[in-house]
Amino acid sequence: MSLETLEKCPVCDKSSFNNYLNVEDHTVSHKEFTIQQCNSCYFLFTNPRPSEDNIGPYYESQNYISHHDESSDLISKAYNFVRNYTIGQKVDLINKLANKKGSLLDIGCGTGNFVNAAKENGWQVSATEPDSEARKIASKKLGLNIEDSINVDALTEKNFDVITLWHVLEHVHRLNETIGWLVNHMNEEGTLIVAVPNPESFDALKYERFWAAYDVPRHLYHFTKATMKQLLHKHNLVIDEVLPMWFDSFYVGMLSTKYKQKKLDMIDSVRTGLQSNWKGKSSKHTEINTSSLIYVIRKR
């Protein structure tokens, strides 16, 4: 399958890159992909990569858990158990950040568990999901039409009080265009919530090329706090708060040990998860450094 090559950094538009890491696609193709780093702003991105038209087959796996509700093995059972708990935390978060239970857009909703919980909590919800099978499940669950992208009339005519992207922004080919769309469709006092993996966390540095959250080539970008801040500043957005995702370090650790050792190592996974959370915690939100981070974002 042919790949496309980025000639300019999506964050700073410079054209000088170094090879940072070669990482195997452990989920589908088992091919190696290169993560490059911009020599100017230090942004990390998968390059070359499958094009937007050709990326679909790289998601076609029962192991891609966010597109399925079944629990077939220990890792997926752990994922679904924790997901049911963290959905409640996410709803609590949007309730805390918003002045009222208004309009919510969840981009990349998967099988719709979070957006359904928000709907049941009193939010007026809209959602998108590019995967057709996951979209069918979500639509049936919510009793609503789930769009396949943000670029449809039903959404372009609306503004939202809260827009959420839970582990989605790292998948988006048209990064700057997407953020521009988000800015244009946030209410002036609205909130954007973006959750992404953190390649500066302890577990990322420990597992290196076996770190499951690199997830090439599906993850096109690998955001640090500094590069996320610079990207958002470019679009007149500011980070209001950075929050931890405590459970991700354990789930990522389970997958990472499986990739590295060819079998699941629960002891190493739990130990590394605890270490990552301990080293990543901080009383200052700007210093939170856990396996995944939630960015609470507002307009400048």
Secondary structure as the mmCIF struct_conf table of DSSP 4:
data_model
#
loop_
_struct_conf.conf_type_id
_struct_conf.id
_struct_conf.beg_label_comp_id
_struct_conf.beg_label_asym_id
_struct_conf.beg_label_seq_id
_struct_conf.end_label_comp_id
_struct_conf.end_label_asym_id
_struct_conf.end_label_seq_id
STRN STRN1 LEU A 3 GLU A 4
BEND BEND1 LYS A 8 LYS A 8
TURN_TY1_P TURN_TY1_P1 PRO A 10 CYS A 12
STRN STRN2 PHE A 17 GLU A 24
TURN_TY1_P TURN_TY1_P2 HIS A 26 SER A 29
STRN STRN3 GLU A 32 CYS A 38
TURN_TY1_P TURN_TY1_P3 ASN A 39 CYS A 41
STRN STRN4 LEU A 44 THR A 46
BEND BEND2 PRO A 48 PRO A 48
STRN STRN5 ARG A 49 PRO A 50
TURN_TY1_P TURN_TY1_P4 GLU A 52 ASN A 54
HELX_RH_3T_P HELX_RH_3T_P1 GLY A 56 TYR A 59
TURN_TY1_P TURN_TY1_P5 GLN A 62 ASN A 63
HELX_RH_3T_P HELX_RH_3T_P2 ILE A 65 HIS A 67
BEND BEND3 ASP A 73 ASP A 73
HELX_RH_AL_P HELX_RH_AL_P1 LEU A 74 LEU A 97
BEND BEND4 ALA A 98 LYS A 101
STRN STRN6 SER A 103 ILE A 107
BEND BEND5 GLY A 108 GLY A 108
TURN_TY1_P TURN_TY1_P6 GLY A 110 THR A 111
BEND BEND6 GLY A 112 GLY A 112
HELX_RH_AL_P HELX_RH_AL_P2 ASN A 113 GLU A 120
TURN_TY1_P TURN_TY1_P7 ASN A 121 GLY A 122
STRN STRN7 GLN A 124 THR A 128
BEND BEND7 PRO A 130 PRO A 130
HELX_RH_AL_P HELX_RH_AL_P3 SER A 132 LEU A 142
TURN_TY1_P TURN_TY1_P8 GLY A 143 GLY A 143
BEND BEND8 LEU A 144 LEU A 144
HELX_LH_PP_P HELX_LH_PP_P1 ASN A 145 ILE A 146
STRN STRN8 GLU A 147 GLU A 147
BEND BEND9 ASP A 148 ILE A 150
BEND BEND10 VAL A 152 VAL A 152
HELX_RH_AL_P HELX_RH_AL_P4 ASP A 153 THR A 156
TURN_TY1_P TURN_TY1_P9 GLU A 157 GLU A 157
STRN STRN9 PHE A 160 TRP A 166
BEND BEND11 HIS A 167 HIS A 167
HELX_RH_3T_P HELX_RH_3T_P3 LEU A 169 HIS A 171
BEND BEND12 HIS A 173 ARG A 174
HELX_RH_AL_P HELX_RH_AL_P5 LEU A 175 ASN A 184
TURN_TY1_P TURN_TY1_P10 HIS A 185 HIS A 185
STRN STRN10 MET A 186 PRO A 197
TURN_TY1_P TURN_TY1_P11 PRO A 199 GLU A 200
BEND BEND13 SER A 201 SER A 201
HELX_RH_AL_P HELX_RH_AL_P6 PHE A 202 TYR A 207
HELX_RH_3T_P HELX_RH_3T_P4 GLU A 208 PHE A 210
HELX_RH_3T_P HELX_RH_3T_P5 ALA A 212 TYR A 214
TURN_TY1_P TURN_TY1_P12 VAL A 216 ARG A 218
STRN STRN11 TYR A 221 HIS A 222
HELX_RH_AL_P HELX_RH_AL_P7 LYS A 225 LYS A 234
TURN_TY1_P TURN_TY1_P13 HIS A 235 ASN A 236
STRN STRN12 LEU A 237 PRO A 244
TURN_TY1_P TURN_TY1_P14 TRP A 246 PHE A 247
HELX_RH_AL_P HELX_RH_AL_P8 ASP A 248 GLN A 261
BEND BEND14 LYS A 262 LYS A 263
HELX_RH_AL_P HELX_RH_AL_P9 MET A 266 GLY A 280
BEND BEND15 SER A 283 LYS A 284
HELX_RH_3T_P HELX_RH_3T_P6 HIS A 285 GLU A 287
BEND BEND16 SER A 291 SER A 291
STRN STRN13 SER A 292 LYS A 299
#
